[in-house]
């Protein structure tokens, strides 16, 4: 836990139609997994996009 470091959040506009999302970089994690597939390794994106988008139901 002592090795983890959060950076300030930033708003980026990279979604379709100029949509925005909040991104917060971190340091100290070796890997982030989604559905058992690494999407980040040592702070770098792997390009993998496993899983699916979850939308709210009406």
Z-matrix of the N, CA and C atoms (Angstrom, degrees):
N
C 1 1.444
C 2 1.531 1 111.47
N 3 1.307 2 117.15 1 -32.24
C 4 1.460 3 119.67 2 -178.15
C 5 1.530 4 111.70 3 -66.38
N 6 1.326 5 117.68 4 -22.99
C 7 1.466 6 121.34 5 -177.94
C 8 1.531 7 113.12 6 -84.39
N 9 1.338 8 118.44 7 -9.75
C 10 1.459 9 121.38 8 -178.25
C 11 1.517 10 111.35 9 -79.87
N 12 1.336 11 116.35 10 138.51
C 13 1.466 12 121.55 11 179.80
C 14 1.522 13 109.09 12 -141.54
N 15 1.323 14 116.48 13 126.58
C 16 1.460 15 122.25 14 177.17
C 17 1.519 16 110.43 15 -96.70
N 18 1.325 17 117.05 16 138.77
C 19 1.461 18 122.63 17 173.76
C 20 1.525 19 108.60 18 -96.78
N 21 1.311 20 117.17 19 166.51
C 22 1.457 21 121.13 20 178.93
C 23 1.532 22 109.97 21 -64.53
N 24 1.336 23 117.26 22 138.80
C 25 1.468 24 119.65 23 176.94
C 26 1.523 25 110.89 24 -66.52
N 27 1.329 26 115.75 25 151.20
C 28 1.464 27 119.91 26 176.12
C 29 1.524 28 109.04 27 -139.07
N 30 1.324 29 115.79 28 146.65
C 31 1.457 30 122.57 29 177.78
C 32 1.516 31 108.42 30 -89.73
N 33 1.329 32 117.03 31 127.54
C 34 1.462 33 120.22 32 175.84
C 35 1.525 34 108.71 33 -122.48
N 36 1.305 35 116.09 34 149.49
C 37 1.462 36 123.06 35 -175.46
C 38 1.526 37 109.36 36 -116.08
N 39 1.328 38 116.61 37 71.37
C 40 1.457 39 120.46 38 -176.26
C 41 1.528 40 113.22 39 -119.83
N 42 1.302 41 117.34 40 12.57
C 43 1.462 42 121.42 41 178.30
C 44 1.532 43 110.02 42 -92.22
N 45 1.328 44 117.74 43 161.98
C 46 1.469 45 119.79 44 178.20
C 47 1.530 46 111.73 45 -53.86
N 48 1.312 47 116.56 46 147.04
C 49 1.466 48 124.43 47 179.53
C 50 1.524 49 112.26 48 60.43
N 51 1.320 50 117.60 49 28.19
C 52 1.464 51 120.66 50 177.50
C 53 1.514 52 114.11 51 74.58
N 54 1.323 53 116.63 52 17.76
C 55 1.467 54 120.36 53 -180.00
C 56 1.520 55 110.93 54 -61.14
N 57 1.304 56 115.41 55 151.98
C 58 1.457 57 119.95 56 -176.06
C 59 1.525 58 110.62 57 -113.38
N 60 1.326 59 114.69 58 159.11
C 61 1.461 60 120.99 59 173.43
C 62 1.513 61 108.52 60 -150.44
N 63 1.313 62 115.57 61 152.26
C 64 1.455 63 122.57 62 -179.54
C 65 1.529 64 108.27 63 -95.29
N 66 1.337 65 116.56 64 127.97
C 67 1.456 66 122.15 65 -178.24
C 68 1.526 67 108.37 66 -123.60
N 69 1.327 68 115.61 67 136.50
C 70 1.462 69 120.29 68 177.03
C 71 1.523 70 108.28 69 -131.66
N 72 1.319 71 116.67 70 115.80
C 73 1.458 72 122.42 71 179.69
C 74 1.526 73 110.13 72 -76.70
N 75 1.314 74 116.31 73 149.90
C 76 1.464 75 122.26 74 177.79
C 77 1.523 76 109.39 75 -134.52
N 78 1.302 77 116.64 76 159.81
C 79 1.458 78 123.25 77 173.56
C 80 1.521 79 107.72 78 -128.00
N 81 1.321 80 115.79 79 150.02
C 82 1.453 81 120.04 80 174.95
C 83 1.516 82 114.07 81 109.72
N 84 1.333 83 117.93 82 -11.27
C 85 1.459 84 121.22 83 175.95
C 86 1.516 85 108.72 84 -90.04
N 87 1.331 86 117.21 85 139.33
C 88 1.464 87 120.52 86 175.52
C 89 1.518 88 111.17 87 -81.44
N 90 1.353 89 116.46 88 -37.84
C 91 1.454 90 119.65 89 -172.59
C 92 1.525 91 109.83 90 -158.99
N 93 1.350 92 115.71 91 147.13
C 94 1.463 93 122.14 92 171.26
C 95 1.514 94 107.41 93 -119.34
N 96 1.337 95 116.05 94 127.28
C 97 1.462 96 121.92 95 -178.35
C 98 1.522 97 110.91 96 -110.25
N 99 1.337 98 116.24 97 142.33
C 100 1.465 99 123.18 98 171.15
C 101 1.522 100 105.93 99 -131.36
N 102 1.308 101 116.34 100 122.86
C 103 1.474 102 121.79 101 -177.18
C 104 1.524 103 111.14 102 53.75
N 105 1.331 104 117.17 103 34.91
C 106 1.456 105 121.96 104 177.28
C 107 1.520 106 114.95 105 80.08
N 108 1.341 107 117.55 106 4.38
C 109 1.467 108 121.90 107 -177.88
C 110 1.526 109 108.90 108 -113.00
N 111 1.352 110 118.43 109 130.13
C 112 1.468 111 119.70 110 178.66
C 113 1.532 112 111.69 111 -67.13
N 114 1.336 113 116.03 112 127.49
C 115 1.469 114 120.32 113 175.08
C 116 1.527 115 110.78 114 -106.96
N 117 1.328 116 117.33 115 -22.56
C 118 1.467 117 123.60 116 172.48
C 119 1.521 118 107.93 117 -133.89
N 120 1.331 119 116.89 118 134.64
C 121 1.463 120 122.49 119 173.52
C 122 1.514 121 107.82 120 -132.86
N 123 1.331 122 115.57 121 120.64
C 124 1.473 123 122.55 122 -179.22
C 125 1.526 124 111.88 123 52.39
N 126 1.352 125 115.67 124 41.93
C 127 1.460 126 121.32 125 175.44
C 128 1.507 127 116.19 126 83.12
N 129 1.315 128 118.53 127 -0.03
C 130 1.471 129 121.92 128 -178.80
C 131 1.523 130 110.18 129 -113.31
N 132 1.342 131 116.33 130 138.29
C 133 1.462 132 120.49 131 176.56
C 134 1.523 133 110.02 132 -67.24
N 135 1.335 134 116.51 133 141.31
C 136 1.458 135 120.93 134 178.69
C 137 1.526 136 111.31 135 -91.20
N 138 1.329 137 117.50 136 -16.45
C 139 1.466 138 121.03 137 -177.13
C 140 1.515 139 112.70 138 92.85
N 141 1.317 140 117.85 139 -11.41
C 142 1.464 141 121.78 140 179.01
C 143 1.529 142 109.88 141 -72.23
N 144 1.325 143 116.56 142 143.26
C 145 1.461 144 121.92 143 178.59
C 146 1.531 145 110.42 144 -133.40
N 147 1.340 146 117.11 145 63.86
C 148 1.454 147 119.67 146 178.68
C 149 1.532 148 110.90 147 -75.24
N 150 1.292 149 116.11 148 173.09
C 151 1.466 150 120.16 149 178.44
C 152 1.506 151 110.82 150 82.81
N 153 1.338 152 115.71 151 -164.80
C 154 1.454 153 120.78 152 -179.61
C 155 1.523 154 109.56 153 -148.59
N 156 1.303 155 115.72 154 160.81
C 157 1.453 156 122.25 155 178.09
C 158 1.521 157 109.16 156 -73.99
N 159 1.308 158 117.51 157 133.24
C 160 1.457 159 122.51 158 177.88
C 161 1.510 160 108.21 159 -107.02
N 162 1.322 161 116.34 160 121.56
C 163 1.469 162 121.65 161 -179.85
C 164 1.519 163 109.81 162 -111.81
N 165 1.314 164 115.53 163 151.70
C 166 1.460 165 120.28 164 176.04
C 167 1.532 166 109.78 165 -69.41
N 168 1.313 167 115.75 166 145.78
C 169 1.463 168 119.47 167 178.16
C 170 1.517 169 109.39 168 -97.66
N 171 1.310 170 115.64 169 150.85
C 172 1.475 171 120.34 170 -178.32
C 173 1.511 172 111.22 171 -90.61
